[in-house]
Amino acid sequence: MYKTMPYRFTLTLFALILCFGQPESRAQSAAPAPALKDNARFPIGVALNVGNEPGDMADIKENAALINAQFSSIVAENGMKMRSLHPAIDTYDFAAADALADYARTHGMIMHGHTLIWHHDYQLPVWMKNYQGDWQAMLREHVQQICRHFAGKVKSWDVVNEAIDNKHPKQYRATLFLEKLGPAYIEQAFIAAHEADPAAVLYYNDFNMESKSDKLQFMLDMVDDFQRRHIPLHGIGFQMHVSVDGPDIAQIKTALQAVAARGLQVRISELDVSLNQQQKAASLDPARAQLQKTRYRDIVSAYLQSVPPAQRGGITFWGLLDKDSWLLDDKAYPDWPLLFDDKGQAKPAYFGVLEGLQE
């Protein structure tokens, strides 16, 4: 019998405040018009920081007006990864993720789940690293417990994240899952997810597929194999962590078109545009900000030109404010990769996205 951890009082209180009203938030007066979501016939999403601690909901409360005005879809940046949802072998902790799903439902937003299977050491549960039992049965149970819990709340899932080796992109990444089960763990995860929630749209999600032709082709070969064998893979998520300098828009179009040609849903799933990869800037330069605006516009335009309307799974931005970006944690230098500055004011990048949507 699997245990689920009870809602903490503080977290529940935050969820009630978010669902049924809150005082004017910091970013309320900063929400520009027209809204991004009102200019798209597909989901416009944002990744939000929510984890297993009640205080993590505070950022959403503080920026609720901006979130609600601009976006039609939300995803937890880290709060629905393996360690967060399945911290012990017989324990699932859905408290924070449920609060976010409730927020999405209350505000008429789509909830995307990220991610059921991911190899990265920091988010693998400790117990899983040391597991000595039946790995196929264990991963199946993990996937199905989560998918059943969120059935009807989560519309789509990143089932497997970053399974292709980025340095040697003609092979799968050497992970604990590959070691224990071979590449079959990928298809097994999709089958398990589909059995648990047949209505959910299931994605494979990865980065650099638009910039590395070998990685793109390896992914396409996997897709072709899955389609021949009727594995329930419904879409591909292109993370699209790019910079103002690359990759070329033609490469992006080629990648998007290749997936669309196979009849799959296509998401730009974690979009941000780095400004400071050369590590030379200490503050946001207006000229570079204009380059970022153009870059965002061109990426959105490429998506609209390359993906038929019925196959547009949406565009999600990987964070709300610049200070929220994972790049600030991952790199030892500043950057300003998102649409809104630290105070919730729209940057030129925001208007670039709007221009792309309105073309």
MIVEX-438658 format. One record per residue (C-alpha): x, z, y. Coordinates in steps of 0.25 Angstrom, whole numbers, padded with zeros to 4 digits, always signed. Each point is the difference from the previous one (the first is absolute). Example, Ala and Ser with C-alpha at 12.3 -4.5 7.8 and 13.67 -1.06 7.14 Angstrom:
MIVEX-438658
+0049+0031-0018/+0006-0002+0014/
***
This chain:
MIVEX-438658
+0000+0000+0000/+0006-0004+0013/-0001+0009+0012/-0002-0004+0014/+0004+0009+0012/-0011+0005+0009/-0001-0004+0014/+0007+0009+0010/-0009+0006+0010/+0008-0005+0012/+0001-0014-0006/-0015+0000-0002/-0002+0005+0014/+0008-0012+0005/-0008-0010-0008/-0013+0006+0006/+0005-0001+0014/+0005-0015-0002/-0013-0004-0007/-0010+0006+0010/+0007+0000+0013/+0012+0005+0008/+0004+0002+0014/+0006-0012+0008/+0013-0003-0007/+0013-0003+0007/-0001-0015-0003/-0015-0002+0004/+0003-0006+0014/+0011-0008-0006/-0008-0009-0009/+0000-0014+0006/-0011-0010-0001/-0004-0008-0007/+0003+0007-0013/+0009-0007-0011/-0011+0003-0011/-0010-0007+0008/+0008-0013+0001/+0002-0001-0015/-0009-0004-0012/+0009+0008-0009/+0005+0014-0001/+0009+0005+0011/+0007+0012-0005/+0010+0011+0003/+0008+0010-0008/-0002+0014+0003/+0009+0013-0003/-0008+0009-0009/+0006+0008-0011/-0003+0013-0007/+0001+0009+0012/-0012+0003+0009/+0008-0003+0013/+0002-0014-0004/-0014-0003+0004/+0003+0004+0014/+0006-0013+0004/-0012-0007-0004/-0009+0009+0008/+0009-0001+0012/-0001-0016-0001/-0014-0001-0005/-0005-0008+0012/+0011-0011-0001/-0001-0001-0016/-0015-0001+0001/+0000-0010+0011/+0010-0010-0005/+0000+0001-0016/-0010-0003-0011/+0009+0004-0011/+0009+0012-0003/+0011+0003-0011/+0008+0013-0002/+0015-0003+0002/+0004+0011-0010/-0011+0009-0003/-0006-0009-0012/+0014-0002-0007/+0003+0006-0013/+0006+0013+0004/-0011+0003+0009/-0012-0003-0009/+0006+0005-0013/+0010+0011+0003/-0001+0006-0014/-0002-0006-0014/-0014+0007-0001/-0003+0001+0015/-0006-0011+0010/-0001+0004+0015/-0010-0009+0007/-0002+0009+0012/+0007-0007+0011/-0003-0014-0006/-0015+0004-0001/+0000+0004+0015/+0005-0013+0004/-0010-0008-0009/-0011+0009+0006/+0005-0004+0014/+0000-0015-0003/-0014+0001-0006/-0005+0008+0012/+0006-0010+0010/-0004-0013-0008/+0014-0003-0004/+0005-0007-0013/+0010+0009-0008/+0012-0006-0007/+0008+0008-0010/+0015+0000+0000/+0006+0001-0010/-0003+0003-0015/+0014-0003-0005/+0013+0000+0008/+0014+0003-0005/+0006+0007+0012/+0007+0013-0003/-0006+0008+0012/-0014-0002-0005/+0001+0001-0015/-0006+0013-0005/+0011+0008-0006/-0007+0002-0013/-0001-0015-0001/+0015-0001+0001/+0002+0009-0012/-0012-0005-0008/+0003-0001-0015/-0014-0004-0006/-0008-0013-0001/+0004-0008+0013/-0011-0010-0002/-0011+0010-0002/+0005+0009+0011/+0001-0012+0011/-0014-0005-0005/-0006+0014+0002/+0007+0001+0014/-0006-0013+0005/-0014+0002-0006/-0002+0014+0005/+0003-0004+0014/-0008-0013+0000/-0012+0007-0006/+0001+0011+0010/+0000-0010+0012/-0010-0010-0006/-0009-0004+0011/+0009+0006+0011/+0012-0009-0002/-0003-0015+0001/+0014-0005-0004/+0013+0006-0006/+0015-0003+0000/+0001+0002-0015/+0015-0003-0001/+0009+0001+0012/+0014-0007+0001/+0003-0003-0015/+0009-0012+0003/+0015+0003+0002/+0003-0003+0015/+0015-0002-0002/-0002-0008-0013/-0013-0007+0002/-0001-0007-0013/-0003+0012-0008/-0008+0013+0001/+0005+0012+0007/+0007+0010-0009/-0009+0012+0000/-0005+0011-0008/-0012-0007-0004/+0008-0013-0004/+0009+0009-0008/-0011+0007-0008/-0010-0012-0002/+0007-0013+0004/-0007-0010+0010/-0013+0002-0008/-0003+0013+0009/-0004-0009+0011/-0011-0007-0007/-0004+0013-0007/-0002+0006+0013/-0009-0011+0005/-0008+0000-0013/-0002+0015+0001/-0004-0001+0015/-0010-0010-0003/-0007+0007-0011/-0001+0013+0008/-0006-0007+0012/-0004-0015-0002/-0005-0002+0014/+0014+0003+0006/+0009-0011+0005/+0013+0002-0006/+0013-0005+0007/+0015-0001-0003/+0008+0005+0012/+0014-0003+0004/+0010-0004+0012/+0009-0011+0003/-0008-0010-0008/-0002-0008+0013/+0015+0000+0002/+0006-0002-0014/-0004-0012-0007/+0005+0005-0013/-0008+0013+0001/-0012-0008+0004/+0001-0009-0012/+0002+0011-0010/-0013+0006+0006/-0007-0013-0002/+0005-0001-0014/-0006+0013-0003/-0013-0004+0007/-0001-0012-0008/+0003+0007-0013/-0011+0011+0003/-0010-0011+0003/+0003-0007-0013/-0003+0012-0007/-0011+0005+0008/+0007+0013+0005/-0009+0005+0011/+0009-0002+0012/-0009-0004+0012/+0010-0001+0012/+0014+0001+0006/+0004+0009+0011/+0012-0005+0009/+0005+0013+0006/+0006-0008+0012/+0010+0010+0005/+0007-0011+0009/+0008-0001+0013/-0001-0008+0013/+0011-0008-0006/-0005-0004-0014/-0004-0005-0009/-0004-0013+0005/-0015-0003+0001/+0001-0012-0009/+0004+0009-0011/-0011+0010+0002/-0010-0012+0000/+0006-0005-0013/-0001+0013-0007/-0014+0003+0005/-0005-0014-0004/+0006+0001-0014/-0008+0012-0003/-0012-0005+0006/+0001-0013-0008/-0002+0009-0013/-0013+0005+0005/+0004+0014+0002/-0003+0009+0012/+0011+0001+0010/+0004+0013+0008/+0010+0002+0011/+0001+0014-0005/+0010+0008+0008/+0003-0008+0013/+0010+0004+0010/+0010-0007+0009/+0014+0007+0002/+0006-0002+0014/+0013+0007-0002/+0007-0005-0013/+0013-0002+0007/-0001+0015+0004/+0004-0004+0015/-0012+0005+0007/-0002+0015+0005/-0014-0004+0006/-0010-0011-0001/+0004-0012+0008/-0011-0008+0006/+0006-0013-0004/+0001+0004-0014/-0015+0006+0001/-0004-0014+0003/+0007-0006-0011/-0007+0010-0009/-0013-0005+0006/+0003-0014-0004/+0004+0004-0014/-0013+0008-0003/-0008-0012+0006/+0007-0010-0009/-0001+0009-0013/-0015+0001+0002/-0002-0014+0003/+0008-0004-0012/-0009+0009-0008/-0013-0007+0005/+0006-0014-0002/+0005+0003-0014/-0011+0008-0007/-0014-0005-0001/-0011+0010+0006/-0005+0004-0014/+0014+0004-0004/+0004+0009+0012/+0001+0014-0005/+0005+0004+0013/+0011+0004+0009/+0005+0015+0001/+0010+0005+0010/+0009+0011-0006/-0002+0011+0010/-0008+0002+0012/+0010+0004+0011/+0015-0003+0001/+0004+0014-0003/-0008+0000-0013/+0008-0012-0006/+0008+0002-0013/+0011-0007+0007/+0004+0012+0008/+0001+0009-0012/+0007-0011-0008/+0010-0005+0010/+0010+0008+0009/-0004-0007+0013/-0012-0002+0008/-0010-0011-0001/-0014-0004+0005/-0006-0008-0011/-0015+0002+0002/-0012-0004+0009/-0001+0013+0008/+0010+0009+0007/+0002+0015-0002/-0012+0003+0009/-0009-0010-0006/+0001-0010+0011/-0001-0015-0005/+0013-0007+0000/+0002-0015+0002/+0000-0001-0015/-0014+0004+0000/-0004-0011+0009/+0008-0010-0009/-0008+0004-0012/-0013-0002+0008/+0005-0014+0004/+0003-0003-0014/-0014+0004-0004/-0007-0007+0011/+0007-0014-0003/
***
